Amino acid sequence: MSPAFFVGPAEAFAARGYAAVVIMRRGFGHSNGPYAEDSSGECNNRDYLRIGWISAEDVLGAAVALRAEPWAAPDRVVLLGQSTGGLAVTAAAATNPPGVVGILNFAGGRGSDAPDHVCSDDRLVEAFGTFGQTARIPALWVFSKNDHFFGPALARRMFEAYTAGGAPAQLEMLPPVGTDGHTALELAPRELIWGPVDAFLASLNLPTQLVIGR
């Protein structure tokens, strides 16, 4: 894993005047500390709630540190996560951290062990339901119709469980992207991604206008 995977999205935010920071959770890439999110064990007995809370700890710790930076707008923070990162920022949202005004969940989930198969998918849905019971930060979920990690049917189940508890969120289902829409954040045409993202940011009274050209 490398922060370089998200250079494209970071540049897009920076072009709109945002300070964009890519963080690596414990054990990913060259980050410090052992890998803390081990999901080993029987495929039919995964504890996604525990993994979600662990991954949220790193996101929340980074948010606390970054809000203290002199270049940060400490009360206008948006958390974005893709795949396991989507689960991480959604779990973080359940704590309603100070300064965070929006959540962007791109293809968030956990436990895909083969194309179009997820271990303990019911427990994954239950975990999102638990997070949604307390999360009150607006969120945008973005999935693709040909995501082979977390397909449209599972995405809708997770979303419905999350919003059933009162969490404010909207689901955007993109058309198929490449051979696997799970990588849409990195590979989709920018206009496909940024249409719904700009609308979401605008709903939060956050900047959407390009201030820096490519």
Buried (B, 14 or more C-beta within 10 A) or exposed (E): EEBEBBEBBBBBBEBBBBBBBBBBBBBBEEBEEEEBBEBEEEEEEBEBBEBBBBBBBBBBBBBEEBBEEEEBBEEBBBBBBBBBBBBBBBBBBBBEBEBBBBBBBBBBBBBBEEEEEBBBBEBBBBBBBBBBEEBEBBBBBBBBBBBBBBBBEBBBBBBBBBBEBEBBBBBBBBEEBEEBBBBBBBBBEBEBBBEBBBEBBEEBEBBBEEEEEE
